[in-house]
Amino acid sequence: MDCSTFLSKITGKINCDAIRKTGAYGPSWLDVFDRCTVIVYSETNDLTSGNTILIKNLDKTNPPKINQIEFRKNDKHVSTVPDSFANQALAQLPYESAPATMDRLTFQSRITGPIDLSAMTTESKAYRWWQDIRHTTATFSSTGSTSKGTVIMLHSLNRINPPSLDNIRFREDGNDVEKIPESFADQALTQLPYKSEPIPSSPICNWIAAKGGKTSIKMFDVLDIIGAYKGMKSIGFTPKTFDVVGVLAYYKGKISDGDTFITC
């Protein structure tokens, strides 16, 4: 196994506190200087014989990068070590517990009403919601930037509010991700400002919201609700006549007409 493959099998942040600090070198990880600057895994208790794996500078960069991993044999640098030895070392690496995370669907389910963009400033600042100058997107960031740190973005709130799942975006250092730390998501949800009117909790309103809102109704949605009305399909509830008529109006783009039959 080479260093690159070894690195790819390290699955998280290494817990240096769980690595022994005393005793001889050998087939269990040793924190040589008790500062996580060098941890060593060796076939023998003598670094001048047998295979050895060193991971350096974990006190500065953890999980490690490729230049922090070194393979040695008989006290000389080598590019590979036996797979069995490398896998044994990997199996004994202790990891820090991963923080709890939240996905976009869970985040969406915890938005409890229409979001009040007017309550947000256009000035970007860490750990505070702000809106863009077009008044369409709300952003919450750990750094005050959309390209660094952990970021939540709620798009097209001028059209779909509360946001659909497709309009919720999570980012980490400029890259889209599906999950973010739960503590960060909770903080964002706590600070999210809402309009005074709550989301109606009726089954038809919940169904429409799940489709992305009144302007996102598609032909298949119309067929589904008609089928449910006739008892030929299950959508989680039995729609009423007004529900069907209202959804059909939304599909045709006649929002105000649909609102005369459905109150959401």
C-alpha positions as a printed Julia matrix, in Angstrom:
264×3 Matrix{Float64}:
   0.0    0.0     0.0
   1.34   3.46   -0.86
   0.92   6.66    1.13
  -1.86   7.98   -1.07
  -3.97   4.85   -0.59
  -3.24   4.88    3.14
  -4.39   8.49    3.37
  -7.61   7.71    1.47
  -8.51   5.16    4.15
  -8.23   7.63    7.02
 -11.9    8.39    7.63
 -11.87  11.31   10.01
 -10.03  13.45   12.52
  -7.56  11.38   14.52
  -8.04  11.46   18.29
  -4.54  11.99   19.66
  -5.8   11.86   23.24
  -6.66   8.19   22.69
  -3.15   7.3    21.51
  -0.8    5.98   24.19
   1.93   8.33   25.36
   4.31   5.89   27.04
   5.95   2.56   26.34
   8.1    1.2    23.53
   7.5    1.38   19.82
   5.46  -1.52   18.54
   2.25  -2.68   16.84
   0.07  -0.02   18.46
   0.16   3.71   17.86
   2.51   5.78   20.05
   2.4    9.57   20.45
   6.16  10.0    20.65
   6.37  13.5    22.15
   2.92  13.61   23.79
   1.95  16.59   21.62
   0.52  14.87   18.54
   3.52  16.07   16.54
   4.59  12.53   15.59
   2.61   9.32   15.99
   4.27   6.03   15.11
   3.14   2.49   14.33
   5.92  -0.12   14.03
   6.37  -3.84   13.49
   9.02  -3.94   16.21
  10.14  -1.92   19.22
  13.17  -0.77   17.24
  12.68   1.78   14.46
  15.84   0.59   12.73
  14.22  -2.73   11.83
  10.98  -3.72   10.19
   8.21  -1.56    8.75
   7.17   1.72   10.35
   4.41   4.27    9.63
   4.76   7.85   10.87
   2.09  10.56   10.81
   3.47  14.01   11.56
   2.17  17.4    12.65
  -1.36  16.33   13.57
  -1.28  19.2    16.05
  -1.41  21.54   13.05
  -3.36  19.65   10.37
  -5.84  16.92   11.29
  -6.97  14.84    9.37
  -3.52  14.63    7.81
  -2.44  15.46    4.27
  -0.21  13.31    2.07
   3.01  15.13    3.07
   2.42  14.23    6.72
   2.58  10.47    6.14
   5.89   8.65    5.94
   6.67   4.96    5.41
  10.0    3.52    6.55
  11.64   0.09    6.5
  14.81  -0.73    8.38
  15.17   3.0     9.12
  15.04   3.96    5.43
  12.3    5.82    3.59
  10.14   3.58    1.35
   7.16   4.29   -0.9
   5.05   1.28    0.14
   4.49  -1.07    3.06
   2.71  -4.44    3.06
  -1.07  -4.16    2.83
  -1.56  -6.34    5.9
   0.67  -4.06    8.0
  -0.97  -0.85    6.71
  -4.47  -2.21    7.29
  -3.53  -3.26   10.81
  -2.31   0.26   11.51
  -5.47   1.79   10.02
  -7.69  -0.47   12.1
  -6.06   0.84   15.29
  -6.31   4.54   14.46
  -8.68   6.19   16.97
 -11.0    8.88   15.64
 -12.75  11.79   17.27
 -16.5   11.43   17.43
 -18.13  12.98   14.4
 -20.41  15.92   15.23
 -24.13  15.47   14.72
 -25.3   16.67   11.32
 -28.54  17.85    9.74
 -29.61  17.29    6.13
 -31.56  19.69    3.94
 -34.85  17.8     4.28
 -34.73  17.96    8.08
 -33.81  21.63    7.9
 -36.78  22.3     5.63
 -39.16  20.44    7.96
 -38.13  22.73   10.82
 -38.98  25.95    8.99
 -42.26  26.88   10.64
 -43.58  29.76    8.55
 -43.06  32.2     5.68
 -39.65  33.86    6.05
 -39.53  37.62    6.53
 -36.8   38.94    4.23
 -37.57  42.5     5.24
 -36.23  41.71    8.71
 -32.78  41.0     7.26
 -30.03  43.49    6.44
 -28.12  43.36    3.14
 -24.83  43.57    5.06
 -23.11  40.18    5.22
 -21.98  39.18    8.69
 -21.04  35.91   10.38
 -23.77  34.07   12.28
 -26.54  36.41   11.19
 -29.07  36.11    8.37
 -28.72  38.58    5.53
 -30.45  39.02    2.15
 -28.98  39.79   -1.25
 -29.57  43.16   -2.9
 -32.29  41.65   -5.11
 -34.23  40.59   -2.01
 -34.55  37.0    -3.2
 -31.99  34.96   -1.2
 -31.37  34.64    2.54
 -27.9   33.56    3.69
 -26.48  32.41    7.02
 -22.7   31.88    7.17
 -20.07  31.04    9.76
 -17.69  33.55    8.18
 -19.84  36.24    6.58
 -18.87  34.86    3.17
 -20.66  32.51    0.78
 -17.4   30.85   -0.32
 -15.77  30.13    3.04
 -16.89  28.18    6.08
 -20.33  26.67    6.56
 -23.15  28.37    4.63
 -26.93  28.02    4.35
 -28.65  29.71    1.42
 -32.42  29.94    0.86
 -33.06  30.88   -2.76
 -36.04  32.43   -4.58
 -37.92  33.43   -1.45
 -39.67  36.1    -3.52
 -41.41  33.27   -5.41
 -41.49  30.26   -3.07
 -41.78  31.06    0.62
 -41.36  28.94    2.71
 -38.59  27.5     0.5
 -38.86  24.21   -1.32
 -36.19  21.56   -0.77
 -34.63  22.46   -4.13
 -34.22  26.05   -2.97
 -32.27  25.15    0.17
 -28.51  24.99   -0.35
 -25.79  23.87    2.07
 -22.14  24.72    1.38
 -18.77  24.02    3.0
 -15.83  26.16    1.85
 -17.49  26.88   -1.47
 -18.66  23.33   -2.2
 -22.26  22.11   -2.11
 -22.91  19.49    0.59
 -25.98  17.57    1.71
 -25.32  17.83    5.46
 -23.89  20.44    7.82
 -23.18  20.4    11.58
 -26.42  20.2    13.51
 -25.33  22.89   15.98
 -24.82  25.37   13.13
 -28.16  24.49   11.53
 -29.93  24.87   14.88
 -28.39  28.3    15.37
 -29.55  29.37   11.9
 -33.08  28.1    12.52
 -33.25  29.91   15.87
 -32.4   33.23   14.21
 -34.64  32.8    11.16
 -37.22  35.64   11.12
 -40.79  34.77   10.17
 -43.7   36.74    8.85
 -46.63  37.1    11.2
 -48.86  34.61    9.41
 -48.03  30.93   10.08
 -48.09  28.12    7.56
 -51.53  26.5     7.55
 -51.23  22.96    8.84
 -54.02  21.46    6.7
 -53.1   18.35    4.67
 -53.64  20.08    1.32
 -51.36  22.99    2.29
 -48.65  20.62    3.48
 -48.98  18.69    0.21
 -48.67  21.86   -1.87
 -45.65  23.02    0.16
 -43.97  19.64   -0.41
 -44.39  20.13   -4.17
 -42.53  23.43   -3.96
 -45.44  25.79   -3.51
 -48.39  27.01   -5.54
 -46.31  28.0    -8.56
 -44.62  24.6    -8.8
 -47.65  22.37   -9.42
 -47.09  20.02  -12.38
 -49.46  17.91  -14.5
 -48.46  14.77  -12.6
 -49.44  16.5    -9.36
 -52.87  17.25  -10.78
 -53.28  13.61  -11.84
 -52.18  12.46   -8.37
 -54.69  14.6    -6.51
 -57.52  13.64   -8.88
 -56.62   9.98   -8.39
 -56.62  10.46   -4.6
 -59.98  12.25   -4.8
 -61.42   9.25   -6.67
 -59.89   6.82   -4.19
 -57.58   5.35   -6.83
 -54.29   6.65   -5.36
 -52.86   7.41   -1.93
 -51.16  10.74   -1.28
 -51.45  10.67    2.52
 -54.92  12.21    2.78
 -58.24  12.32    0.94
 -58.61  15.64   -0.9
 -61.89  17.51   -1.03
 -63.53  18.94   -4.14
 -62.22  22.44   -3.42
 -58.72  21.01   -3.0
 -58.83  19.51   -6.5
 -60.24  22.68   -8.07
 -57.68  24.86   -6.29
 -54.74  22.69   -7.34
 -55.94  22.71  -10.94
 -56.04  26.53  -10.83
 -52.49  26.64   -9.46
 -51.36  24.34  -12.27
 -52.85  26.78  -14.79
 -51.0   29.65  -13.13
 -54.2   31.2   -11.77
 -52.95  31.66   -8.22
 -55.64  34.06   -7.06
 -58.36  31.74   -8.41
 -56.81  28.82   -6.57
 -56.67  30.85   -3.37
 -60.46  31.22   -3.42
 -60.71  27.45   -2.94
 -57.6   26.76   -0.84
 -56.4   28.9     2.07
 -52.63  28.51    2.46
